[in-house]
Amino acid sequence: MTTTVLRYKQPISDDGPDLKKGEALGGLEVNTCNLASASQPEQVSVAPWSLEWSDGTTTKDVWSGVVSAEYPYNLKTLKPGRCVKGWIVFTVPVKGKPSVAVYEGQSNEGQPAEWKLS
């Protein structure tokens, strides 16, 4: 499996769930491929993803149905040679942006993968 964080966008949408004062929606665009040389299908979803701020706070509060090009909210099986690309939408503070995207899937064996966001 290979995963790439393509970009972060905030706000990603003005439509969507009822947000509290001071909240916005931020989106992380992600591309994941199960390599053609893989011997078995793999499952992907938004569950192992989170955003981290420079002060150490994190969010895993994700939404479905906000954008049309959505990363799988529920588990999706990728056969070898197949890819999935889409947005993971988080509730984030209006002020400030996250500094790191974090993936903590089982295949990471306790070593989260991190992408610095600009």
Secondary structure by P-SEA (a helix, b strand, c coil): ccccccccccccccccccccccbbbbbbbbbbbccccccbbbbbccccccccccccccccccccccccccccccbbbbcccbbbbbbbbbbccccccccbbbbbccccccbbbbbbcc
